[in-house]
Amino acid sequence: MRPDAEEILRLVLVRLDDMKAEDTLTIDLRDKSSIGDYMVVASGRSQRHVGSVADRVVEDLHKVGIAARVEGVPHCDWVVIDAGDVIVHVFRPEVRAFYNIEKMWLASRPAQRAS
């Protein structure tokens, strides 16, 4: 049975924490968009770190039966993982600051920062 959005979100957040992703932010999209239920934005310290974080998230998703689509590899400045109900963005800090995608999605609703 396919995990629901909350289970996928928990899996993603645990892996991001395990991989020492930085400034992880969860944005609830349920009443805002049909692209998914949640968006997670996180930073890696370098291109190598971004790639490693993304690879591990995709591996964990695959283990629970989710064939996620991935964009942004091999450059690893900004990797997007589409897990259906959860969209994950992993950025290098400079690239994240430049695009500032959180601003667009947070205009009307507060986000939840991971600890």
Secondary structure, DSSP 8 states (H G I E B T S, - for coil): ----HHHHHHHHHHHHHHTT-EEEEEEE-TTT-SS-SEEEEEE-SSHHHHHHHHHHHHHHHHHTT---EEESTTT-SEEEEE-SSEEEEEE-HHHHHHH-HHHHHHSSS--EE--
